[in-house]
Amino acid sequence: MNISKTHNHLRKTHTIGKNTTERIVTANQVNVMREFGISMLGISQARDGFAFVRDDHHVFQILACLSGHGQVLIDDAWQTCSSNQAYVTPADILHAYHAPKRGMWNVCWVMYEQTQWLDLLPIDQPMLVELQVQPIHAAISCLHHEVVGANDPGIIRQWVGLIDQLIQRACASNQKPSRLWQLWQEVDMNLSSKWNNDRLAELADLSTEHLRRLCQTELGHAPMQQVTRLRMQRAGILLTTTDMLIEQIAHAVGYDNAFAFTTAFKRQNGVSPSVYRTTER
C-alpha cells in the first residue's frame, strides 16, 4: 500500500525527536526474546518530534501509556491515548502515533514477530484498549537494567518470560474486559478504610448486584471476600517485615481491634498472626 496515495495527510514517518529518551532491548542483544516471538521492546519518554507512520511494519505492537498522552490513528481519525491505555496494531496495517507538542508521553512498547500476533489478540485493525500498564513498564525497565548491567542469562530469561506473560494477560483481559482491577488497586491502597458492598459498587460505578456477579465470574468469590484477601495479604507482609504490634497491624488493614483481626486472619490462614510471624520470618 502506498500511504501517500490512500492517505494524503500522512507520509511514512519514523522520527524519535531530539528531546525523547529511550531504553531499548532487541532480540539481537537478547537471543532468548526470539523464543517468545519478541523482536524488540523498550520504554520511551516521548516528546515533540516522536512520530511514526507505518504500513509495512511486519510485527504486532502494543504501545502502552504510563503517563501523559499522545495521539494515535484509528479509523482515519486521531484519538488520545492516555494513562493505562494501549495502542495495539497488527502487522502490515497502516498505523500512526505521535507525542504532544508540549509535555511528555511516557510509553512502553513490545513488538512481536508477525507469526506470533494472531495468538495474542486476533485483530485486523489498530485499536485502543484499557490495560494496567505499570507492571509491564516496570518489567521492561528491570530487563533493560539487567541487560546493560550484570547481564545474567538466567535473570534475563525470567524477565523476558514475565513480560510475555503480562502482555498475554493484558490481551486476554481485553477479549474478556475486566472492570475490576482499578477497583482492587484502589482498595489495596486504602485497606484501613471501612469498605462495604455499597462503597465498592459506587467506586466501580456498578450496581451492587452487577459487582457481585462480575466478581464471582472473574475471581470466584464475593466482593468483600476479595477485600479480606487483600487485607490478609498485607497483614502477612507487615507481620514478616515489621515489628508492628498485632493491634497496629489490625488497624492498618481495616479492623477495629486485635481480636477481630486475629479471628479473621486465623480463618484465612489457618494459624494466628503470632504463629504466622514466628514461622514465616
BALOBA-1460 file (C-alpha; in Angstrom, 3 decimals):
// residues 281
<rec num="1" residu="m" x="0.000" y="0.000" z="0.000"/>
<rec num="2" residu="n" x="1.215" y="3.498" z="-0.801"/>
<rec num="3" residu="i" x="0.409" y="5.734" z="2.133"/>
<rec num="4" residu="s" x="0.769" y="8.938" z="0.126"/>
<rec num="5" residu="k" x="-1.915" y="7.770" z="-2.342"/>
<rec num="6" residu="t" x="-4.528" y="6.478" z="0.092"/>
<rec num="7" residu="h" x="-3.966" y="8.958" z="2.941"/>
<rec num="8" residu="n" x="-2.931" y="12.342" z="1.577"/>
<rec num="9" residu="h" x="-2.480" y="13.763" z="5.074"/>
<rec num="10" residu="l" x="0.085" y="11.103" z="6.035"/>
<rec num="11" residu="r" x="3.604" y="10.299" z="4.895"/>
<rec num="12" residu="k" x="5.729" y="7.400" z="6.057"/>
<rec num="13" residu="t" x="7.471" y="8.662" z="9.180"/>
<rec num="14" residu="h" x="9.921" y="7.301" z="11.725"/>
<rec num="15" residu="t" x="11.330" y="10.028" z="13.959"/>
<rec num="16" residu="i" x="12.288" y="9.958" z="17.616"/>
<rec num="17" residu="g" x="12.800" y="13.660" z="18.267"/>
<rec num="18" residu="k" x="15.843" y="15.258" z="19.843"/>
<rec num="19" residu="n" x="14.296" y="15.519" z="23.326"/>
<rec num="20" residu="t" x="12.984" y="11.965" z="23.545"/>
<rec num="21" residu="t" x="14.917" y="9.463" z="25.650"/>
<rec num="22" residu="e" x="14.612" y="5.713" z="25.163"/>
<rec num="23" residu="r" x="15.652" y="2.412" z="26.714"/>
<rec num="24" residu="i" x="15.558" y="-0.360" z="24.126"/>
<rec num="25" residu="v" x="16.312" y="-4.100" z="24.130"/>
<rec num="26" residu="t" x="16.369" y="-6.099" z="20.888"/>
<rec num="27" residu="a" x="16.420" y="-9.799" z="20.055"/>
<rec num="28" residu="n" x="19.888" y="-9.264" z="18.572"/>
<rec num="29" residu="q" x="21.071" y="-8.374" z="22.075"/>
<rec num="30" residu="v" x="18.965" y="-10.946" z="23.926"/>
<rec num="31" residu="n" x="18.518" y="-14.088" z="21.882"/>
<rec num="32" residu="v" x="16.018" y="-15.608" z="24.338"/>
<rec num="33" residu="m" x="13.467" y="-12.986" z="23.223"/>
<rec num="34" residu="r" x="13.124" y="-14.919" z="19.953"/>
<rec num="35" residu="e" x="11.812" y="-17.918" z="21.897"/>
<rec num="36" residu="f" x="8.859" y="-15.762" z="22.927"/>
<rec num="37" residu="g" x="8.430" y="-14.251" z="19.473"/>
<rec num="38" residu="i" x="9.546" y="-10.809" z="20.673"/>
<rec num="39" residu="s" x="11.720" y="-8.815" z="18.289"/>
<rec num="40" residu="m" x="12.128" y="-5.585" z="20.251"/>
<rec num="41" residu="l" x="10.827" y="-3.809" z="23.346"/>
<rec num="42" residu="g" x="11.512" y="-0.620" z="25.195"/>
<rec num="43" residu="i" x="10.489" y="2.465" z="27.114"/>
<rec num="44" residu="s" x="10.215" y="5.918" z="25.528"/>
<rec num="45" residu="q" x="9.913" y="9.200" z="27.358"/>
<rec num="46" residu="a" x="8.483" y="10.763" z="24.229"/>
<rec num="47" residu="r" x="8.379" y="14.472" z="23.498"/>
<rec num="48" residu="d" x="7.658" y="16.663" z="20.499"/>
<rec num="49" residu="g" x="9.173" y="15.068" z="17.392"/>
<rec num="50" residu="f" x="8.352" y="11.500" z="18.396"/>
<rec num="51" residu="a" x="6.206" y="10.423" z="15.432"/>
<rec num="52" residu="f" x="5.597" y="7.225" z="13.446"/>
<rec num="53" residu="v" x="3.507" y="6.439" z="10.364"/>
<rec num="54" residu="r" x="3.879" y="2.889" z="9.000"/>
<rec num="55" residu="d" x="2.047" y="0.361" z="6.855"/>
<rec num="56" residu="d" x="4.796" y="-2.204" z="6.242"/>
<rec num="57" residu="h" x="5.701" y="-2.956" z="9.847"/>
<rec num="58" residu="h" x="5.914" y="-6.758" z="9.988"/>
<rec num="59" residu="v" x="5.210" y="-7.003" z="13.713"/>
<rec num="60" residu="f" x="2.338" y="-6.903" z="16.159"/>
<rec num="61" residu="q" x="2.925" y="-3.991" z="18.549"/>
<rec num="62" residu="i" x="1.497" y="-2.900" z="21.873"/>
<rec num="63" residu="l" x="2.311" y="0.729" z="22.737"/>
<rec num="64" residu="a" x="1.145" y="1.338" z="26.315"/>
<rec num="65" residu="c" x="0.871" y="4.702" z="28.061"/>
<rec num="66" residu="l" x="2.069" y="5.040" z="31.653"/>
<rec num="67" residu="s" x="1.542" y="8.810" z="31.914"/>
<rec num="68" residu="g" x="0.894" y="11.852" z="29.777"/>
<rec num="69" residu="h" x="-0.931" y="11.460" z="26.484"/>
<rec num="70" residu="g" x="-0.282" y="11.094" z="22.772"/>
<rec num="71" residu="q" x="-2.297" y="10.832" z="19.581"/>
<rec num="72" residu="v" x="-2.961" y="7.539" z="17.779"/>
<rec num="73" residu="l" x="-4.661" y="6.875" z="14.453"/>
<rec num="74" residu="i" x="-7.806" y="4.705" z="14.476"/>
<rec num="75" residu="d" x="-10.280" y="4.542" z="11.574"/>
<rec num="76" residu="d" x="-8.669" y="7.550" z="9.864"/>
<rec num="77" residu="a" x="-9.153" y="9.726" z="12.956"/>
<rec num="78" residu="w" x="-6.761" y="10.804" z="15.675"/>
<rec num="79" residu="q" x="-7.638" y="9.671" z="19.198"/>
<rec num="80" residu="t" x="-5.962" y="10.400" z="22.519"/>
<rec num="81" residu="c" x="-4.014" y="7.600" z="24.200"/>
<rec num="82" residu="s" x="-3.742" y="8.337" z="27.922"/>
<rec num="83" residu="s" x="-2.623" y="6.636" z="31.118"/>
<rec num="84" residu="n" x="-3.479" y="2.910" z="31.319"/>
<rec num="85" residu="q" x="-4.422" y="2.722" z="27.658"/>
<rec num="86" residu="a" x="-2.559" y="0.954" z="24.872"/>
<rec num="87" residu="y" x="-2.479" y="1.356" z="21.100"/>
<rec num="88" residu="v" x="-2.499" y="-2.148" z="19.622"/>
<rec num="89" residu="t" x="-1.507" y="-2.558" z="15.970"/>
<rec num="90" residu="p" x="-1.468" y="-5.740" z="13.841"/>
<rec num="91" residu="a" x="1.291" y="-6.419" z="11.323"/>
<rec num="92" residu="d" x="1.344" y="-4.680" z="7.925"/>
<rec num="93" residu="i" x="-1.651" y="-2.445" z="8.672"/>
<rec num="94" residu="l" x="-1.472" y="1.335" z="8.482"/>
<rec num="95" residu="h" x="-0.965" y="2.861" z="11.911"/>
<rec num="96" residu="a" x="0.381" y="6.150" z="13.223"/>
<rec num="97" residu="y" x="1.090" y="7.847" z="16.526"/>
<rec num="98" residu="h" x="2.883" y="10.909" z="17.841"/>
<rec num="99" residu="a" x="3.752" y="12.704" z="21.084"/>
<rec num="100" residu="p" x="2.189" y="16.063" z="22.015"/>
<rec num="101" residu="k" x="3.767" y="19.406" z="21.147"/>
<rec num="102" residu="r" x="4.160" y="20.097" z="24.852"/>
<rec num="103" residu="g" x="4.716" y="17.733" z="27.737"/>
<rec num="104" residu="m" x="5.896" y="14.127" z="27.818"/>
<rec num="105" residu="w" x="4.189" y="10.928" z="26.709"/>
<rec num="106" residu="n" x="5.682" y="8.147" z="28.836"/>
<rec num="107" residu="v" x="5.152" y="4.849" z="26.990"/>
<rec num="108" residu="c" x="6.450" y="1.307" z="26.932"/>
<rec num="109" residu="w" x="6.133" y="-0.980" z="23.948"/>
<rec num="110" residu="v" x="6.615" y="-4.577" z="22.864"/>
<rec num="111" residu="m" x="6.906" y="-5.819" z="19.283"/>
<rec num="112" residu="y" x="6.067" y="-9.432" z="18.390"/>
<rec num="113" residu="e" x="7.006" y="-11.185" z="15.171"/>
<rec num="114" residu="q" x="4.259" y="-11.387" z="12.572"/>
<rec num="115" residu="t" x="3.723" y="-15.124" z="13.110"/>
<rec num="116" residu="q" x="3.019" y="-14.649" z="16.825"/>
<rec num="117" residu="w" x="0.471" y="-11.851" z="16.982"/>
<rec num="118" residu="l" x="-2.636" y="-13.801" z="15.957"/>
<rec num="119" residu="d" x="-2.236" y="-15.942" z="19.066"/>
<rec num="120" residu="l" x="-2.177" y="-12.846" z="21.258"/>
<rec num="121" residu="l" x="-5.054" y="-10.701" z="20.037"/>
<rec num="122" residu="p" x="-6.788" y="-11.584" z="16.753"/>
<rec num="123" residu="i" x="-7.471" y="-8.135" z="15.318"/>
<rec num="124" residu="d" x="-7.218" y="-6.784" z="11.784"/>
<rec num="125" residu="q" x="-7.187" y="-3.046" z="12.538"/>
<rec num="126" residu="p" x="-5.484" y="-0.798" z="15.119"/>
<rec num="127" residu="m" x="-7.404" y="-0.436" z="18.357"/>
<rec num="128" residu="l" x="-7.185" y="1.404" z="21.676"/>
<rec num="129" residu="v" x="-7.599" y="-0.791" z="24.763"/>
<rec num="130" residu="e" x="-7.609" y="-0.372" z="28.533"/>
<rec num="131" residu="l" x="-4.907" y="-2.169" z="30.491"/>
<rec num="132" residu="q" x="-2.793" y="-1.896" z="33.604"/>
<rec num="133" residu="v" x="0.477" y="-0.518" z="32.261"/>
<rec num="134" residu="q" x="2.617" y="-0.177" z="35.401"/>
<rec num="135" residu="p" x="3.635" y="-3.862" z="35.767"/>
<rec num="136" residu="i" x="4.625" y="-4.105" z="32.078"/>
<rec num="137" residu="h" x="6.567" y="-0.842" z="32.281"/>
<rec num="138" residu="a" x="8.357" y="-1.979" z="35.457"/>
<rec num="139" residu="a" x="9.283" y="-5.378" z="33.982"/>
<rec num="140" residu="i" x="10.724" y="-3.806" z="30.820"/>
<rec num="141" residu="s" x="12.697" y="-1.339" z="32.939"/>
<rec num="142" residu="c" x="14.131" y="-4.194" z="35.042"/>
<rec num="143" residu="l" x="15.023" y="-6.214" z="31.938"/>
<rec num="144" residu="h" x="16.870" y="-3.250" z="30.438"/>
<rec num="145" residu="h" x="18.687" y="-2.676" z="33.745"/>
<rec num="146" residu="e" x="19.853" y="-6.306" z="33.763"/>
<rec num="147" residu="v" x="20.915" y="-6.300" z="30.096"/>
<rec num="148" residu="v" x="23.083" y="-3.182" z="30.427"/>
<rec num="149" residu="g" x="24.319" y="-4.215" z="33.873"/>
<rec num="150" residu="a" x="25.065" y="-7.678" z="35.263"/>
<rec num="151" residu="n" x="23.628" y="-9.358" z="32.130"/>
<rec num="152" residu="d" x="22.844" y="-12.638" z="33.891"/>
<rec num="153" residu="p" x="21.243" y="-15.006" z="31.316"/>
<rec num="154" residu="g" x="19.036" y="-16.729" z="33.887"/>
<rec num="155" residu="i" x="17.622" y="-13.480" z="35.251"/>
<rec num="156" residu="i" x="17.170" y="-12.097" z="31.727"/>
<rec num="157" residu="r" x="15.134" y="-15.169" z="30.762"/>
<rec num="158" residu="q" x="12.912" y="-14.656" z="33.804"/>
<rec num="159" residu="w" x="12.261" y="-11.005" z="32.939"/>
<rec num="160" residu="v" x="11.508" y="-11.758" z="29.277"/>
<rec num="161" residu="g" x="9.126" y="-14.538" z="30.293"/>
<rec num="162" residu="l" x="7.372" y="-12.240" z="32.773"/>
<rec num="163" residu="i" x="6.953" y="-9.508" z="30.147"/>
<rec num="164" residu="d" x="5.436" y="-12.023" z="27.741"/>
<rec num="165" residu="q" x="3.040" y="-13.299" z="30.435"/>
<rec num="166" residu="l" x="1.963" y="-9.762" z="31.310"/>
<rec num="167" residu="i" x="1.303" y="-8.957" z="27.653"/>
<rec num="168" residu="q" x="-0.655" y="-12.176" z="27.178"/>
<rec num="169" residu="r" x="-2.745" y="-11.447" z="30.260"/>
<rec num="170" residu="a" x="-3.417" y="-7.911" z="29.022"/>
<rec num="171" residu="c" x="-4.528" y="-9.236" z="25.641"/>
<rec num="172" residu="a" x="-6.728" y="-11.906" z="27.210"/>
<rec num="173" residu="s" x="-8.391" y="-9.378" z="29.513"/>
<rec num="174" residu="n" x="-9.271" y="-7.233" z="26.522"/>
<rec num="175" residu="q" x="-11.019" y="-10.129" z="24.864"/>
<rec num="176" residu="k" x="-12.979" y="-10.538" z="28.118"/>
<rec num="177" residu="p" x="-12.780" y="-6.988" z="29.540"/>
<rec num="178" residu="s" x="-12.411" y="-6.574" z="33.288"/>
<rec num="179" residu="r" x="-13.743" y="-3.524" z="35.083"/>
<rec num="180" residu="l" x="-12.425" y="-4.553" z="38.462"/>
<rec num="181" residu="w" x="-8.639" y="-4.202" z="38.506"/>
<rec num="182" residu="q" x="-8.817" y="-0.446" z="39.135"/>
<rec num="183" residu="l" x="-11.252" y="-1.072" z="41.973"/>
<rec num="184" residu="w" x="-8.943" y="-3.560" z="43.685"/>
<rec num="185" residu="q" x="-5.955" y="-1.286" z="43.187"/>
<rec num="186" residu="e" x="-7.849" y="1.494" z="44.983"/>
<rec num="187" residu="v" x="-8.870" y="-0.864" z="47.785"/>
<rec num="188" residu="d" x="-5.310" y="-2.143" z="48.192"/>
<rec num="189" residu="m" x="-4.058" y="1.419" z="48.637"/>
<rec num="190" residu="n" x="-6.711" y="2.131" z="51.289"/>
<rec num="191" residu="l" x="-7.072" y="-1.091" z="53.261"/>
<rec num="192" residu="s" x="-7.780" y="0.729" z="56.530"/>
<rec num="193" residu="s" x="-10.985" y="2.228" z="55.084"/>
<rec num="194" residu="k" x="-14.389" y="0.896" z="56.114"/>
<rec num="195" residu="w" x="-15.243" y="-0.955" z="52.926"/>
<rec num="196" residu="n" x="-18.664" y="-2.441" z="52.249"/>
<rec num="197" residu="n" x="-20.536" y="-3.622" z="49.175"/>
<rec num="198" residu="d" x="-22.213" y="-0.264" z="48.587"/>
<rec num="199" residu="r" x="-18.915" y="1.662" z="48.668"/>
<rec num="200" residu="l" x="-17.237" y="-0.861" z="46.375"/>
<rec num="201" residu="a" x="-20.096" y="-0.709" z="43.876"/>
<rec num="202" residu="e" x="-20.101" y="3.091" z="43.892"/>
<rec num="203" residu="l" x="-16.361" y="3.202" z="43.268"/>
<rec num="204" residu="a" x="-16.665" y="0.698" z="40.421"/>
<rec num="205" residu="d" x="-19.665" y="2.619" z="39.014"/>
<rec num="206" residu="l" x="-21.765" y="-0.553" z="39.111"/>
<rec num="207" residu="s" x="-24.842" y="-1.735" z="40.953"/>
<rec num="208" residu="t" x="-24.096" y="-3.941" z="43.948"/>
<rec num="209" residu="e" x="-25.664" y="-6.920" z="42.179"/>
<rec num="210" residu="h" x="-23.665" y="-6.340" z="38.984"/>
<rec num="211" residu="l" x="-20.490" y="-6.056" z="41.036"/>
<rec num="212" residu="r" x="-21.312" y="-9.282" z="42.866"/>
<rec num="213" residu="r" x="-21.881" y="-11.175" z="39.602"/>
<rec num="214" residu="l" x="-18.778" y="-9.718" z="37.946"/>
<rec num="215" residu="c" x="-16.602" y="-10.514" z="40.943"/>
<rec num="216" residu="q" x="-17.957" y="-14.052" z="41.112"/>
<rec num="217" residu="t" x="-17.233" y="-14.557" z="37.406"/>
<rec num="218" residu="e" x="-13.715" y="-13.115" z="37.460"/>
<rec num="219" residu="l" x="-12.496" y="-14.171" z="40.904"/>
<rec num="220" residu="g" x="-14.831" y="-16.908" z="42.046"/>
<rec num="221" residu="h" x="-15.914" y="-15.165" z="45.239"/>
<rec num="222" residu="a" x="-17.845" y="-12.190" z="46.605"/>
<rec num="223" residu="p" x="-16.507" y="-8.598" z="46.631"/>
<rec num="224" residu="m" x="-15.981" y="-8.408" z="50.395"/>
<rec num="225" residu="q" x="-14.126" y="-11.718" z="50.296"/>
<rec num="226" residu="q" x="-11.696" y="-10.068" z="47.898"/>
<rec num="227" residu="v" x="-11.282" y="-7.169" z="50.320"/>
<rec num="228" residu="t" x="-10.499" y="-9.655" z="53.075"/>
<rec num="229" residu="r" x="-7.992" y="-11.454" z="50.854"/>
<rec num="230" residu="l" x="-6.176" y="-8.179" z="50.129"/>
<rec num="231" residu="r" x="-6.192" y="-7.267" z="53.820"/>
<rec num="232" residu="m" x="-4.732" y="-10.631" z="54.813"/>
<rec num="233" residu="q" x="-2.034" y="-10.386" z="52.144"/>
<rec num="234" residu="r" x="-0.966" y="-7.003" z="53.523"/>
<rec num="235" residu="a" x="-1.172" y="-8.260" z="57.091"/>
<rec num="236" residu="g" x="1.136" y="-11.156" z="56.198"/>
<rec num="237" residu="i" x="3.671" y="-8.728" z="54.768"/>
<rec num="238" residu="l" x="3.532" y="-6.486" z="57.839"/>
<rec num="239" residu="l" x="3.855" y="-9.456" z="60.197"/>
<rec num="240" residu="t" x="7.003" y="-10.756" z="58.495"/>
<rec num="241" residu="t" x="8.735" y="-7.499" z="57.561"/>
<rec num="242" residu="t" x="7.998" y="-5.180" z="60.502"/>
<rec num="243" residu="d" x="7.895" y="-5.206" z="64.313"/>
<rec num="244" residu="m" x="4.457" y="-3.578" z="64.437"/>
<rec num="245" residu="l" x="2.189" y="-4.770" z="67.242"/>
<rec num="246" residu="i" x="-0.725" y="-7.020" z="66.274"/>
<rec num="247" residu="e" x="-3.156" y="-4.253" z="67.225"/>
<rec num="248" residu="q" x="-1.321" y="-1.763" z="64.990"/>
<rec num="249" residu="i" x="-1.457" y="-4.169" z="62.065"/>
<rec num="250" residu="a" x="-5.151" y="-4.756" z="62.713"/>
<rec num="251" residu="h" x="-5.889" y="-1.025" z="62.387"/>
<rec num="252" residu="a" x="-3.634" y="-0.726" z="59.322"/>
<rec num="253" residu="v" x="-5.682" y="-3.286" z="57.420"/>
<rec num="254" residu="g" x="-9.121" y="-2.094" z="58.484"/>
<rec num="255" residu="y" x="-10.034" y="-3.919" z="61.718"/>
<rec num="256" residu="d" x="-11.287" y="-2.134" z="64.834"/>
<rec num="257" residu="n" x="-9.414" y="-4.349" z="67.277"/>
<rec num="258" residu="a" x="-6.829" y="-7.122" z="67.500"/>
<rec num="259" residu="f" x="-9.422" y="-9.783" z="68.394"/>
<rec num="260" residu="a" x="-11.496" y="-9.258" z="65.226"/>
<rec num="261" residu="f" x="-8.329" y="-9.188" z="63.139"/>
<rec num="262" residu="t" x="-6.887" y="-12.337" z="64.741"/>
<rec num="263" residu="t" x="-10.144" y="-14.214" z="64.174"/>
<rec num="264" residu="a" x="-10.257" y="-13.217" z="60.510"/>
<rec num="265" residu="f" x="-6.556" y="-13.934" z="59.995"/>
<rec num="266" residu="k" x="-6.778" y="-17.403" z="61.529"/>
<rec num="267" residu="r" x="-9.863" y="-18.216" z="59.442"/>
<rec num="268" residu="q" x="-7.979" y="-17.200" z="56.282"/>
<rec num="269" residu="n" x="-4.543" y="-18.670" z="57.033"/>
<rec num="270" residu="g" x="-5.172" y="-21.485" z="59.493"/>
<rec num="271" residu="v" x="-2.859" y="-20.011" z="62.152"/>
<rec num="272" residu="s" x="-2.894" y="-16.955" z="64.392"/>
<rec num="273" residu="p" x="-0.927" y="-13.806" z="63.432"/>
<rec num="274" residu="s" x="1.615" y="-14.523" z="66.198"/>
<rec num="275" residu="v" x="2.294" y="-18.049" z="64.946"/>
<rec num="276" residu="y" x="2.459" y="-16.830" z="61.354"/>
<rec num="277" residu="r" x="5.032" y="-14.185" z="62.333"/>
<rec num="278" residu="t" x="7.183" y="-16.768" z="64.098"/>
<rec num="279" residu="t" x="7.077" y="-19.435" z="61.373"/>
<rec num="280" residu="e" x="7.270" y="-17.239" z="58.264"/>
<rec num="281" residu="r" x="10.078" y="-14.916" z="59.267"/>
